[in-house]
Amino acid sequence: MPAVLGLWVFFALLAAAIGYIGPHLSRNGDIIAEKTNLSGTWIGVVLIATVTSLPELITGSSAVLIWDLPDIAVGDVLGSCVFNLAILFVLDFLLRTEPLYRRANQGHIISAGFGVMLTGFAGLGILLSQNGTIPAVAHVSIATPIMIALYALSMRTVFEYERTHREELSEEVARHYPDVTSRMAARRYAAAALGVAVVGVALPVVGAELADAMGWTRTFVGTLLVAGATSLPELVVTIAALRLGAVNMAVAGLLGSNLFNICILAIEDFLYLPGPLLAAVSPAHAISALSATIMAGVAIIGLQYRPKSRVLGTAGWVGLALFMIYILNTYILYLHGH
């Protein structure tokens, strides 16, 4: 029992470290973006999404390259996708002036739509890889370059849309850092990235030991606990963006993070040398991929329909639906884990 308690304490400390370092990483990335005159939406989709997903990248890479824990790596990526979409519920709950989907620009539908494609394709890849239906070249599945190509296409499409709708997507945000130079921000960014790397290397093995000690599957622990820990930067940065009045940047960051997460899945396949990564993991991961796909579809409906009402004055039905799907996904994986 003391050993299990020690694992929980160690895991909590690692999660707290990511929660502390993540905002510093994002803030200095935001400063660099401001110095280069990037727009808020583009910052959210590309820079903030990539920066806040760095814990997933480091944790997943170390899980497959150092510790041989493929289920932890894939669970972290797909669990983060589900967690990020659940954060939209938090954003809707905290935004008291008006419902989130009345405030957010409809241009986010493009990112959410590509999220449907990418997570759906990842889920299909997991299911088809179990019996070798998807061929591989060396140890890399042919699904991997397709995921990378889809991610590149999504970034190009979002960039083209943002460039042609710059005025519509512009957002007045008080983001000025006159006392910080780009060189200072770059140094602080590098230091924060190093801190995330150190924590990310330790997190998979602690998660695996916790799964073994509790009698849970690594699929469940990777999806719920490890993904929750590595998604803390998204949660903190989203709340910070909301306080700045940058609602569209927050939404873009969450949706963009999900796109980058699938790209991380492709990177992990390259790093996993024993064989195709998706063939080495539990088919239960497809549940998370499908949950994320459904949640992205719900978000698209909200962005297009733009509902005005809130349920009992809390959040809109879209946000509540996202939260319920997140809970359902967790419960199904919990049952699978036992």
C-alpha positions in Angstrom: 0.0 0.0 0.0 2.8 2.6 0.8 4.4 1.7 -2.6 1.1 2.4 -4.4 0.7 5.7 -2.5 4.2 6.7 -3.4 3.4 6.1 -7.1 0.3 8.3 -6.9 2.3 11.0 -5.2 5.1 10.8 -7.8 2.5 10.9 -10.6 0.8 13.9 -9.0 4.1 15.7 -8.8 4.9 15.1 -12.4 1.4 16.3 -13.4 1.8 19.4 -11.3 5.2 20.1 -12.9 3.6 20.0 -16.4 0.8 22.2 -15.2 3.3 24.7 -13.9 5.7 24.6 -16.9 3.1 24.5 -19.6 1.8 28.1 -19.2 5.4 29.4 -19.2 6.0 27.5 -22.5 2.8 28.9 -24.0 3.4 32.5 -22.8 6.8 32.7 -24.3 5.5 31.1 -27.5 2.8 33.8 -27.5 5.5 36.5 -27.1 7.5 35.1 -30.0 4.3 35.0 -32.1 3.5 38.6 -31.2 7.0 39.8 -32.2 6.6 38.1 -35.6 3.1 39.7 -36.1 1.1 36.5 -36.5 -2.6 36.7 -36.2 -4.5 35.4 -33.2 -6.3 32.5 -35.0 -3.1 31.3 -36.7 -1.3 31.5 -33.3 -4.0 29.4 -31.8 -4.2 26.7 -34.5 -0.4 26.4 -35.1 1.8 27.8 -32.4 -0.2 27.4 -29.2 -1.6 24.1 -30.4 1.9 22.8 -31.1 3.4 24.2 -27.9 0.7 22.9 -25.6 1.0 19.5 -27.2 4.7 19.3 -26.5 4.1 17.2 -23.4 2.2 14.6 -25.5 5.0 14.6 -28.0 7.8 14.1 -25.4 5.8 11.6 -23.3 4.6 9.5 -26.3 8.1 9.5 -27.9 9.8 8.3 -24.7 7.0 5.7 -24.2 7.7 4.0 -27.5 11.5 4.8 -27.9 12.8 4.2 -24.3 10.2 2.3 -22.3 8.4 0.1 -24.9 5.0 1.2 -23.7 2.9 1.6 -26.9 -0.5 1.6 -25.1 0.6 4.4 -22.9 1.8 6.4 -26.0 -1.4 5.9 -28.0 -3.7 6.3 -25.0 -2.0 9.6 -24.2 -2.5 11.0 -27.7 -6.1 9.9 -28.2 -7.1 10.6 -24.6 -5.7 14.1 -25.0 -7.9 14.6 -28.1 -11.0 13.6 -26.0 -9.8 15.8 -23.0 -9.2 18.8 -25.2 -12.8 18.7 -26.6 -14.1 18.3 -23.1 -12.3 21.6 -22.2 -14.7 23.3 -24.6 -17.4 22.5 -22.0 -15.2 24.3 -19.3 -14.8 27.3 -21.7 -18.5 27.5 -22.3 -19.2 27.2 -18.5 -16.7 30.0 -17.6 -17.8 32.4 -20.4 -20.7 34.1 -18.6 -21.3 37.0 -21.1 -22.8 34.8 -23.8 -22.8 31.2 -25.0 -19.4 30.1 -26.4 -20.8 29.1 -29.8 -22.4 32.6 -30.2 -19.0 34.1 -29.6 -16.7 31.8 -31.5 -16.1 32.3 -35.3 -17.6 29.8 -37.7 -14.2 29.5 -39.3 -13.3 27.0 -36.6 -15.5 24.5 -38.4 -12.6 23.8 -40.7 -10.2 22.8 -37.9 -13.0 20.7 -36.3 -13.8 19.1 -39.6 -10.2 18.1 -40.2 -10.3 16.8 -36.6 -13.2 14.5 -37.6 -11.1 13.2 -40.5 -7.9 12.7 -38.6 -9.2 11.0 -35.5 -11.7 8.9 -37.5 -8.8 7.8 -39.7 -6.7 7.0 -36.6 -9.5 4.9 -35.2 -10.0 3.1 -38.5 -6.2 2.5 -38.6 -6.3 0.9 -35.2 -9.1 -1.5 -36.1 -7.6 -2.5 -39.4 -4.1 -2.9 -38.1 -5.1 -5.6 -35.6 -5.3 -8.3 -38.2 -2.7 -6.8 -40.6 -5.1 -5.4 -43.1 -3.1 -2.3 -43.5 0.4 -3.1 -45.0 3.6 -1.6 -43.7 6.9 -0.6 -45.2 9.7 -1.8 -42.8 8.2 -1.0 -39.3 6.0 1.9 -40.5 2.3 1.5 -41.4 1.3 3.1 -44.7 -1.4 4.9 -42.6 1.3 7.0 -41.1 2.3 9.1 -44.2 -1.4 9.5 -44.9 -2.0 11.0 -41.4 1.0 13.4 -41.9 -0.4 14.4 -45.3 -3.8 15.1 -43.9 -2.3 17.2 -41.1 -0.2 19.2 -43.6 -3.4 19.7 -45.7 -5.3 20.9 -42.6 -2.6 23.5 -41.8 -2.5 24.8 -45.3 -6.3 25.0 -45.6 -6.7 26.8 -42.2 -3.9 29.2 -43.3 -5.6 30.0 -46.6 -8.9 30.5 -44.9 -7.5 32.7 -42.3 -5.6 34.8 -44.8 -8.7 35.5 -46.9 -10.9 36.2 -43.8 -8.4 38.1 -41.7 -10.8 41.0 -40.9 -13.6 38.6 -39.9 -11.3 36.5 -37.7 -9.5 39.4 -36.1 -9.8 39.7 -32.3 -8.8 42.6 -30.1 -6.7 41.0 -27.4 -4.4 42.8 -24.9 -1.3 40.8 -25.6 1.6 43.2 -25.4 5.0 42.4 -23.9 7.1 45.6 -24.5 9.5 44.6 -21.7 10.4 41.2 -23.2 12.6 40.8 -26.3 12.2 37.9 -28.7 15.6 36.6 -27.6 14.6 36.5 -23.9 11.3 34.8 -24.9 13.3 32.2 -27.0 15.6 31.4 -24.0 12.7 31.0 -21.6 10.8 28.9 -24.2 13.8 26.6 -24.6 14.2 26.3 -20.8 10.5 25.4 -20.4 10.7 22.9 -23.2 13.6 21.2 -21.5 11.6 21.0 -18.3 8.7 19.4 -20.2 11.1 16.9 -21.8 12.4 15.8 -18.4 9.0 15.3 -17.0 7.7 13.7 -20.2 10.4 11.0 -20.1 9.4 9.9 -16.6 5.7 10.1 -17.0 5.1 6.9 -19.1 6.9 4.5 -16.9 5.2 5.9 -13.7 1.9 5.6 -15.5 2.7 2.0 -16.4 3.7 1.1 -12.9 0.6 2.7 -11.6 -1.5 0.7 -14.0 0.1 -2.6 -12.8 -0.2 -1.6 -9.1 -3.9 -0.8 -9.5 -4.8 -3.7 -11.7 -5.8 -1.4 -14.5 -4.9 -1.7 -18.2 -2.3 0.6 -19.6 -4.9 1.6 -22.2 -7.1 3.1 -19.5 -4.2 4.7 -17.5 -2.7 6.2 -20.7 -6.1 7.6 -21.9 -7.3 9.0 -18.6 -4.4 9.7 -16.3 -1.4 10.3 -18.5 -3.5 12.2 -21.1 -5.1 14.3 -18.3 -1.6 15.2 -17.0 -0.2 16.1 -20.4 -3.4 18.1 -21.3 -3.0 20.4 -18.3 -1.2 23.1 -20.4 -4.2 23.2 -22.8 -6.5 23.7 -19.8 -4.5 26.4 -18.2 -3.7 28.2 -21.4 -7.4 28.1 -22.5 -8.5 29.7 -19.2 -5.8 32.3 -19.5 -6.9 33.1 -23.1 -10.5 33.5 -21.9 -9.4 36.0 -19.2 -7.6 38.0 -22.0 -10.8 38.0 -24.0 -9.2 35.8 -26.7 -12.0 33.3 -27.0 -11.2 32.4 -30.7 -7.6 31.9 -29.9 -8.6 29.5 -27.1 -10.9 27.5 -29.3 -8.4 27.4 -32.2 -5.7 26.2 -29.8 -7.8 23.3 -28.6 -8.9 22.2 -32.1 -5.4 22.7 -33.5 -3.9 20.7 -30.6 -6.1 17.7 -31.7 -4.8 18.0 -35.2 -1.2 18.0 -34.0 -1.9 15.1 -31.7 -2.7 12.8 -34.7 0.6 14.0 -36.2 2.3 12.9 -33.0 0.7 9.5 -33.5 2.4 9.3 -36.9 5.8 10.4 -35.4 5.4 7.7 -32.7 4.9 5.1 -35.4 8.3 6.0 -36.9 9.9 5.8 -33.5 8.4 2.4 -32.6 10.9 0.0 -34.1 9.4 -3.4 -33.3 6.7 -2.9 -35.9 3.6 -0.8 -36.9 2.5 1.0 -33.7 -1.2 0.7 -34.3 -0.9 -3.1 -34.6 0.8 -3.3 -31.3 -1.8 -1.6 -29.2 -5.2 -2.6 -27.7 -8.2 -2.2 -30.1 -9.9 -0.4 -27.2 -8.1 2.8 -28.3 -10.5 3.0 -31.2 -13.2 3.8 -28.6 -11.3 7.1 -27.8 -10.7 7.8 -31.4 -14.4 7.4 -32.2 -15.4 9.4 -29.1 -13.1 12.3 -30.2 -14.7 12.0 -33.7 -18.2 12.3 -32.3 -17.3 15.2 -30.0 -15.7 17.1 -32.9 -19.0 16.5 -34.9 -21.0 17.9 -31.9 -18.7 21.0 -31.8 -19.3 21.5 -35.6 -23.0 21.5 -35.0 -22.6 24.1 -32.2 -20.4 26.3 -34.3 -22.8 26.2 -37.2 -26.1 26.3 -35.3 -24.9 28.9 -32.7 -27.4 28.1 -29.9 -28.4 30.9 -27.6 -29.8 29.1 -24.6 -28.0 27.6 -21.6 -29.2 24.6 -19.6 -30.1 25.7 -16.1 -27.9 28.8 -16.6 -24.7 26.7 -16.7 -23.6 25.8 -20.2 -25.2 25.2 -23.5 -26.4 21.8 -24.6 -23.4 21.4 -26.9 -20.9 21.7 -24.0 -23.0 19.4 -21.9 -23.0 16.8 -24.7 -19.2 17.0 -25.0 -18.9 16.5 -21.3 -21.2 13.5 -21.3 -19.4 11.8 -24.2 -16.1 12.3 -22.3 -17.6 10.7 -19.2 -19.0 7.8 -21.3 -15.6 7.3 -23.0 -13.9 7.1 -19.6 -16.5 4.7 -18.2 -16.3 2.3 -21.2 -12.5 2.2 -21.0 -12.8 1.6 -17.2 -15.0 -1.4 -17.9 -12.5 -2.6 -20.5 -9.7 -2.1 -18.0 -11.3 -4.5 -15.6 
